[in-house]
Amino acid sequence: MFAESLEGGRNLAKSAAAHKSQDGATRIFITAVILLLPVLPAASGVCFAAAREGQLTVAQEKTPPLFVDVSCTTEDLIRALDRSDLKHQRRYAAELLGSRGAKEAVPNLLRALKDPEEVVQKAAAEALAKLGDSNSFDELIRNLTDSSPTVRMYSSYVLGRLAKKDDYKVIDALQDAAVDSDQNVRVEVIYALYTIGSPSSREIFVKGLNDPDPRIRMHSANALGALKGREAGWALAVALSRESNENVRRTIASALGKVGSAHSVEALIGALSAESASVRADIAIALGEAKTPEAIRALTKLLAEDPSSEVREKAAISLLNAKDPSSVSALAAALSDRVVIVRRPVSEALVGLANPTIVDELVDALADTDTTVADNAMAALIGMDDLAAVPKLMSVLDGPNRQQTTRALVVLREITHREYGSDVAKWKVWFEENFKTGPSQQVDSGSGT
């Protein structure tokens, strides 16, 4: 290779020098050899650090070194991609061409999609995706009928990354390729169509829900969730009822949540009783995306009754994001959940939803062993800004939990605008004077004395 050839040239020069020709011919020959050496071995990759495939493989298994000298010119890299006999040199040349944005290399990268080594094909596909040249579409479309499955697969990959919803020629070609006999090609084709997101592919995705490859069923479900619509909801609901693969079921559940139709929510709720905890957790997230009244009711039930803390947590997070006032009572009850990962999103949800009906639960939560929960309860009471909370707050001032007392005093100061600080005696006097008949006796906003 280059390093070996260079050393050979030096030896040749030394040998020639030994003849000491009197007419200068030897000196000319020596100079010619040395000057040409950097160019002659270009087919093996002039700018590459390693000389043998074995060295590359060993090095790659440990720590990837710099296989390609970044000082190489684009012309050098193209030459290496076209002519190097080392697959990893061709691979790294393709990668660097893509990173450089070298659009002049597009024809070479298209040819590299048919390289005998898949590692080079993959690198060429990723480079083409980075370069984003739509002029490559015709060649890529032709590749969809190539005899090599990997050529078809990587061409589909590039088309999916580059095509837009109005690239109808590409979409039509990919839709035709969706019935490819090779499952890996079909996976990439369906994912490409999903990425493009054309509504004209809806029927392809509906059929994809029946594909024997679970990856295709998952991509098809995600695509239908993104497209939404009544037909998508019905197809996903049917697929959920018959799907046996748990990962696919989780994907379908998520897609149904994105569709968000009444029928989709009904299908999600109906599936809850037969699902594992992990799938129920995904259904809880999906119901949170739907946000219909039926979905909120189902979430409050999960929060109150599901035996899995993961499911209860996801239900709480969904209710937090939904911000539906009808969930306040269920959220307040869950402040006493035994698992802190449930109580945290519950308390956060109540910061914006609290009302006087849940004062007792919020004041009790001021004593929570988790600081986040206790601070959220305090923020909820302050945000509620209702004097109806005063009696309950006063009742804990002499309690054994000093953290609860401290937070109660902060809330009292914020909602009454009195500056009694931590002087419990002054708070009691003020309370007796102003709340003998309840908080209906209005407290002015001035400072206390």
C-alpha positions as CSV (number, residue, x, y, z in Angstrom):
1,M,0.0,0.0,0.0
2,F,1.0,3.6,0.1
3,A,3.5,3.4,3.0
4,E,5.0,0.2,1.6
5,S,5.2,1.6,-1.9
6,L,6.9,4.7,-0.6
7,E,9.5,2.6,1.2
8,G,10.0,0.5,-1.9
9,G,10.6,3.6,-3.9
10,R,13.3,4.8,-1.5
11,N,15.0,1.5,-1.8
12,L,14.9,1.7,-5.5
13,A,16.3,5.1,-5.5
14,K,19.2,4.0,-3.3
15,S,19.9,1.1,-5.6
16,A,19.9,3.4,-8.6
17,A,22.2,5.8,-6.9
18,A,24.8,3.1,-6.4
19,H,25.3,2.9,-10.2
20,K,26.4,6.6,-10.3
21,S,25.7,7.1,-14.0
22,Q,28.0,9.7,-15.6
23,D,25.4,11.2,-18.0
24,G,22.8,12.1,-15.3
25,A,20.2,9.7,-16.5
26,T,20.2,7.9,-13.1
27,R,19.6,11.2,-11.3
28,I,16.6,11.9,-13.5
29,F,15.2,8.4,-13.0
30,I,15.5,8.7,-9.2
31,T,13.7,12.0,-9.1
32,A,10.9,10.7,-11.3
33,V,10.3,7.7,-9.0
34,I,10.1,9.7,-5.9
35,L,7.8,12.4,-7.3
36,L,5.4,9.9,-8.8
37,L,5.1,7.7,-5.7
38,P,2.4,9.8,-3.9
39,V,0.1,9.5,-7.0
40,L,0.6,6.0,-8.2
41,P,-1.0,4.0,-5.3
42,A,-4.2,6.2,-5.4
43,A,-6.3,3.1,-6.0
44,S,-5.4,1.9,-2.5
45,G,-6.2,5.2,-0.8
46,V,-3.4,7.7,-0.6
47,C,-4.9,9.6,2.4
48,F,-5.7,6.6,4.5
49,A,-3.8,5.8,7.7
50,A,-4.0,2.0,7.6
51,A,-2.3,-0.2,5.0
52,R,-4.2,-3.5,5.4
53,E,-7.8,-4.6,6.0
54,G,-6.6,-6.6,9.0
55,Q,-5.2,-3.6,10.7
56,L,-8.5,-1.8,10.2
57,T,-10.6,-4.6,11.6
58,V,-8.4,-5.0,14.7
59,A,-8.3,-1.3,15.3
60,Q,-12.1,-1.0,14.9
61,E,-12.7,-3.7,17.5
62,K,-10.8,-1.6,20.0
63,T,-10.8,2.2,19.6
64,P,-11.7,3.6,16.2
65,P,-8.6,5.6,15.0
66,L,-8.6,8.2,12.3
67,F,-8.9,5.9,9.2
68,V,-9.4,8.9,6.9
69,D,-7.1,11.9,7.0
70,V,-9.4,14.9,7.1
71,S,-6.8,16.8,5.1
72,C,-7.6,14.6,2.1
73,T,-9.1,16.6,-0.8
74,T,-12.6,15.7,-2.1
75,E,-11.0,14.4,-5.2
76,D,-8.8,12.1,-3.1
77,L,-11.9,10.8,-1.3
78,I,-13.8,10.2,-4.5
79,R,-10.9,8.3,-5.9
80,A,-10.6,6.2,-2.8
81,L,-14.4,5.5,-2.9
82,D,-14.2,4.4,-6.5
83,R,-10.9,2.5,-6.5
84,S,-9.7,1.5,-3.0
85,D,-9.5,-2.3,-2.5
86,L,-10.2,-1.9,1.2
87,K,-13.9,-1.9,2.2
88,H,-13.4,0.3,5.3
89,Q,-11.4,2.8,3.3
90,R,-14.3,3.1,0.9
91,R,-16.7,3.3,3.8
92,Y,-14.9,6.1,5.5
93,A,-14.4,8.0,2.3
94,A,-18.2,7.9,1.8
95,E,-18.8,9.0,5.3
96,L,-16.5,12.0,5.0
97,L,-17.9,13.0,1.6
98,G,-21.3,13.1,3.2
99,S,-20.1,15.1,6.2
100,R,-18.3,17.6,3.9
101,G,-21.5,18.2,1.8
102,A,-19.6,17.2,-1.3
103,K,-22.5,17.2,-3.8
104,E,-20.0,16.6,-6.7
105,A,-19.6,13.1,-5.2
106,V,-23.3,12.2,-5.6
107,P,-22.8,10.1,-8.8
108,N,-20.0,8.2,-7.1
109,L,-22.0,7.6,-4.0
110,L,-24.9,6.4,-6.1
111,R,-22.5,3.9,-7.7
112,A,-21.3,2.9,-4.2
113,L,-24.9,1.8,-3.3
114,K,-24.0,-1.2,-5.5
115,D,-20.7,-1.8,-3.8
116,P,-20.1,-5.5,-3.1
117,E,-19.7,-4.7,0.6
118,E,-22.9,-3.8,2.6
119,V,-20.9,-1.6,5.0
120,V,-20.0,0.6,2.0
121,Q,-23.5,0.6,0.7
122,K,-24.8,1.8,4.1
123,A,-22.2,4.6,4.3
124,A,-23.0,5.7,0.8
125,A,-26.8,5.8,1.6
126,E,-26.2,7.9,4.8
127,A,-24.0,10.3,2.8
128,L,-26.6,10.7,0.1
129,A,-29.2,11.4,2.7
130,K,-27.0,14.1,4.2
131,L,-26.3,15.7,0.8
132,G,-30.0,15.9,0.0
133,D,-29.7,16.1,-3.7
134,S,-33.2,15.4,-5.3
135,N,-31.4,15.0,-8.7
136,S,-30.6,11.5,-7.5
137,F,-34.3,10.4,-7.3
138,D,-34.4,8.8,-10.8
139,E,-31.4,6.6,-10.1
140,L,-32.7,5.7,-6.7
141,I,-36.1,4.8,-8.1
142,R,-34.5,2.5,-10.7
143,N,-32.6,0.9,-7.8
144,L,-35.9,-0.2,-6.2
145,T,-36.1,-3.0,-8.8
146,D,-32.4,-4.0,-8.6
147,S,-31.7,-7.7,-8.1
148,S,-29.8,-7.0,-4.9
149,P,-32.0,-6.6,-1.8
150,T,-29.5,-4.4,0.0
151,V,-29.4,-2.0,-3.0
152,R,-33.2,-1.8,-2.9
153,M,-33.2,-1.4,0.9
154,Y,-30.6,1.4,1.0
155,S,-32.2,3.2,-1.9
156,S,-35.5,3.2,-0.1
157,Y,-33.7,4.6,2.9
158,V,-32.4,7.5,1.0
159,L,-35.7,8.2,-0.8
160,G,-37.4,8.3,2.6
161,R,-35.0,10.8,4.0
162,L,-35.1,13.2,1.0
163,A,-38.6,13.0,-0.5
164,K,-41.5,15.3,0.4
165,K,-45.2,14.9,0.3
166,D,-45.4,16.4,-3.2
167,D,-42.7,14.1,-4.7
168,Y,-45.4,11.9,-6.2
169,K,-43.1,9.9,-8.5
170,V,-41.1,8.8,-5.5
171,I,-44.2,8.0,-3.5
172,D,-45.7,5.9,-6.3
173,A,-42.4,4.0,-6.7
174,L,-42.2,3.3,-3.0
175,Q,-45.8,2.2,-2.8
176,D,-45.1,-0.3,-5.6
177,A,-42.1,-1.5,-3.6
178,A,-44.2,-2.1,-0.5
179,V,-44.8,-5.7,-1.7
180,D,-41.1,-6.5,-2.1
181,S,-40.4,-10.2,-1.4
182,D,-37.6,-9.3,1.0
183,Q,-38.8,-8.3,4.5
184,N,-35.9,-6.0,5.2
185,V,-36.6,-4.1,2.0
186,R,-40.3,-3.8,3.0
187,V,-39.3,-2.5,6.4
188,E,-37.3,0.3,4.9
189,V,-40.0,1.0,2.3
190,I,-42.7,1.3,4.9
191,Y,-40.5,3.5,7.1
192,A,-39.7,5.7,4.1
193,L,-43.4,6.2,3.3
194,Y,-44.1,6.9,7.0
195,T,-41.3,9.5,7.1
196,I,-42.7,11.2,3.9
197,G,-46.2,11.1,5.4
198,S,-48.3,11.2,2.3
199,P,-52.0,10.5,2.9
200,S,-52.1,8.5,-0.3
201,S,-50.1,5.8,1.5
202,R,-52.8,5.2,4.0
203,E,-54.0,2.0,2.5
204,I,-50.4,0.7,2.3
205,F,-50.2,1.2,6.1
206,V,-53.5,-0.5,6.7
207,K,-52.2,-3.5,4.9
208,G,-48.9,-3.2,6.7
209,L,-50.7,-3.9,10.0
210,N,-51.1,-7.5,8.7
211,D,-47.4,-8.0,7.6
212,P,-45.7,-11.0,9.2
213,D,-42.7,-8.8,10.2
214,P,-43.4,-7.0,13.5
215,R,-41.2,-4.0,12.5
216,I,-43.5,-3.3,9.5
217,R,-46.6,-3.6,11.7
218,M,-45.0,-1.1,14.1
219,H,-44.0,1.4,11.4
220,S,-47.5,1.1,9.8
221,A,-49.2,1.8,13.2
222,N,-47.0,4.8,13.8
223,A,-47.8,6.1,10.3
224,L,-51.5,5.7,10.7
225,G,-51.3,7.5,14.1
226,A,-49.6,10.4,12.4
227,L,-52.1,10.5,9.5
228,K,-55.1,10.2,11.9
229,G,-58.7,10.0,10.5
230,R,-61.6,7.6,11.0
231,E,-60.2,4.9,8.8
232,A,-56.9,4.9,10.7
233,G,-58.7,4.6,14.0
234,W,-60.8,1.6,12.9
235,A,-57.8,-0.2,11.4
236,L,-55.7,0.3,14.5
237,A,-58.5,-0.8,16.8
238,V,-58.9,-4.0,14.8
239,A,-55.2,-4.6,14.8
240,L,-55.0,-4.1,18.6
241,S,-57.6,-6.7,19.2
242,R,-55.7,-9.4,17.3
243,E,-52.0,-8.5,17.8
244,S,-50.0,-10.9,19.9
245,N,-46.6,-9.1,19.9
246,E,-46.4,-6.9,23.0
247,N,-44.1,-4.3,21.4
248,V,-46.4,-4.0,18.5
249,R,-49.4,-3.7,20.8
250,R,-47.7,-0.8,22.6
251,T,-47.0,1.0,19.4
252,I,-50.7,0.5,18.3
253,A,-51.9,1.9,21.6
254,S,-49.7,5.0,21.1
255,A,-51.0,5.4,17.6
256,L,-54.7,5.1,18.8
257,G,-54.0,7.9,21.3
258,K,-52.7,10.2,18.5
259,V,-55.8,9.4,16.4
260,G,-57.9,10.4,19.4
261,S,-61.3,9.5,18.0
262,A,-64.1,8.2,20.2
263,H,-63.7,4.8,18.6
264,S,-60.0,4.8,19.3
265,V,-60.5,5.7,23.0
266,E,-63.1,3.0,23.3
267,A,-60.6,0.5,21.9
268,L,-57.9,1.6,24.3
269,I,-60.2,1.4,27.3
270,G,-61.5,-2.0,26.2
271,A,-58.0,-3.4,26.0
272,L,-57.0,-2.4,29.5
273,S,-58.2,-5.5,31.3
274,A,-56.3,-7.9,29.1
275,E,-52.9,-6.1,29.0
276,S,-49.6,-6.4,30.8
277,A,-48.5,-3.5,33.1
278,S,-46.2,-2.1,30.4
279,V,-48.9,-2.0,27.8
280,R,-51.4,-0.5,30.3
281,A,-48.8,2.2,31.0
282,D,-48.6,3.0,27.2
283,I,-52.4,3.0,27.1
284,A,-52.4,5.5,29.9
285,I,-50.1,7.8,27.9
286,A,-52.2,7.3,24.8
287,L,-55.4,8.2,26.7
288,G,-53.6,11.4,27.8
289,E,-53.1,12.3,24.2
290,A,-56.7,11.7,23.4
291,K,-58.0,14.0,26.3
292,T,-61.6,13.1,25.7
293,P,-64.0,13.0,28.7
294,E,-64.0,9.2,28.4
295,A,-60.2,9.2,28.4
296,I,-60.0,11.3,31.5
297,R,-62.5,9.1,33.4
298,A,-60.4,6.0,32.4
299,L,-57.2,7.7,33.6
300,T,-58.7,8.7,37.0
301,K,-59.7,5.0,37.4
302,L,-56.2,3.8,36.6
303,L,-54.8,6.3,39.0
304,A,-57.0,5.1,41.8
305,E,-57.1,1.4,41.2
306,D,-54.3,0.0,39.0
307,P,-51.9,-2.3,41.0
308,S,-48.9,-1.2,39.0
309,S,-47.1,2.0,40.2
310,E,-45.8,2.5,36.7
311,V,-49.3,2.6,35.3
312,R,-50.5,4.9,38.1
313,E,-47.5,7.2,37.4
314,K,-48.3,7.4,33.7
315,A,-51.9,8.0,34.4
316,A,-50.9,10.9,36.7
317,I,-48.6,12.3,34.1
318,S,-51.4,12.2,31.5
319,L,-53.7,13.9,33.9
320,L,-51.1,16.5,34.6
321,N,-50.8,17.2,30.9
322,A,-54.5,17.2,30.3
323,K,-55.2,19.8,32.9
324,D,-58.8,18.7,33.2
325,P,-60.7,20.1,36.3
326,S,-62.8,17.0,36.4
327,S,-59.8,15.1,37.6
328,V,-59.1,17.2,40.7
329,S,-60.8,14.8,43.2
330,A,-59.0,11.8,41.9
331,L,-55.7,13.6,41.9
332,A,-56.2,14.8,45.5
333,A,-56.9,11.3,46.6
334,A,-53.7,10.1,45.0
335,L,-51.6,12.5,47.1
336,S,-51.7,9.6,49.6
337,D,-50.4,7.0,47.1
338,R,-47.7,4.9,48.7
339,V,-45.3,5.4,45.8
340,V,-43.5,8.8,45.4
341,I,-43.2,8.6,41.6
342,V,-47.0,8.7,41.6
343,R,-47.3,11.5,44.1
344,R,-44.9,13.8,42.3
345,P,-46.9,14.3,39.1
346,V,-50.1,14.3,41.1
347,S,-48.9,17.2,43.2
348,E,-47.6,19.0,40.2
349,A,-51.0,18.7,38.5
350,L,-52.8,20.2,41.4
351,V,-50.6,23.3,41.4
352,G,-52.8,24.6,38.6
353,L,-56.0,22.8,39.4
354,A,-56.5,23.1,43.2
355,N,-59.8,24.3,44.5
356,P,-61.3,24.6,48.1
357,T,-62.7,21.1,48.0
358,I,-59.3,19.5,48.4
359,V,-57.8,21.8,51.1
360,D,-57.5,19.0,53.6
361,E,-55.5,16.7,51.2
362,L,-53.2,19.6,50.3
363,V,-52.5,20.6,53.9
364,D,-51.8,17.0,54.8
365,A,-49.4,16.8,51.8
366,L,-47.4,19.6,53.3
367,A,-46.0,16.9,55.6
368,D,-45.0,14.6,52.7
369,T,-41.6,13.0,53.2
370,D,-40.8,13.9,49.6
371,T,-39.8,17.6,49.4
372,T,-41.1,17.9,45.8
373,V,-44.5,16.7,46.8
374,A,-44.7,18.9,49.9
375,D,-43.5,22.0,48.0
376,N,-46.0,21.4,45.2
377,A,-48.8,21.2,47.8
378,M,-47.6,24.5,49.3
379,A,-47.6,26.1,45.8
380,A,-51.1,24.7,45.1
381,L,-52.5,26.3,48.3
382,I,-50.8,29.6,47.6
383,G,-52.0,29.6,44.0
384,M,-55.5,28.8,45.1
385,D,-55.4,31.9,47.3
386,D,-58.5,31.1,49.2
387,L,-59.1,32.0,52.9
388,A,-61.1,28.8,53.2
389,A,-57.7,27.1,53.7
390,V,-56.9,29.0,56.9
391,P,-58.7,26.8,59.5
392,K,-57.0,23.7,58.2
393,L,-53.6,25.4,58.1
394,M,-54.0,26.7,61.6
395,S,-54.8,23.2,62.8
396,V,-51.3,21.9,62.0
397,L,-49.3,24.7,63.5
398,D,-48.8,22.8,66.8
399,G,-48.3,19.5,65.0
400,P,-45.3,17.3,65.4
401,N,-44.1,17.8,61.8
402,R,-41.9,20.9,61.8
403,Q,-41.6,20.9,58.0
404,Q,-45.4,20.9,57.7
405,T,-45.7,23.7,60.2
406,T,-43.1,25.8,58.3
407,R,-44.9,25.4,55.0
408,A,-48.2,26.1,56.6
409,L,-46.9,29.4,57.9
410,V,-45.6,30.3,54.5
411,V,-49.0,29.7,53.0
412,L,-50.7,31.7,55.7
413,R,-48.5,34.6,55.1
414,E,-49.0,34.5,51.4
415,I,-52.8,34.2,51.4
416,T,-53.5,36.6,54.3
417,H,-50.8,39.1,53.7
418,R,-49.9,39.1,57.4
419,E,-46.3,39.3,58.5
420,Y,-46.4,37.3,61.7
421,G,-43.6,35.1,60.5
422,S,-43.1,32.0,62.7
423,D,-44.8,33.5,65.7
424,V,-47.6,30.9,66.2
425,A,-49.0,32.8,69.2
426,K,-49.7,35.9,67.0
427,W,-51.3,33.8,64.3
428,K,-53.6,32.2,66.9
429,V,-54.7,35.6,68.2
430,W,-55.3,36.8,64.7
431,F,-57.3,33.7,63.9
432,E,-59.5,34.0,66.9
433,E,-60.2,37.6,66.1
434,N,-61.0,37.1,62.5
435,F,-62.4,33.6,62.1
436,K,-64.7,33.1,65.1
437,T,-67.6,32.9,62.6
438,G,-65.6,31.6,59.7
439,P,-63.5,33.2,57.0
440,S,-66.5,35.1,55.7
441,Q,-65.4,38.0,57.9
442,Q,-63.1,39.6,55.4
443,V,-59.4,40.1,56.3
444,D,-57.9,43.2,54.9
445,S,-54.7,43.1,52.9
446,G,-52.7,45.3,55.3
447,S,-49.8,44.2,57.5
448,G,-50.7,42.7,60.8
449,T,-49.6,44.1,64.1
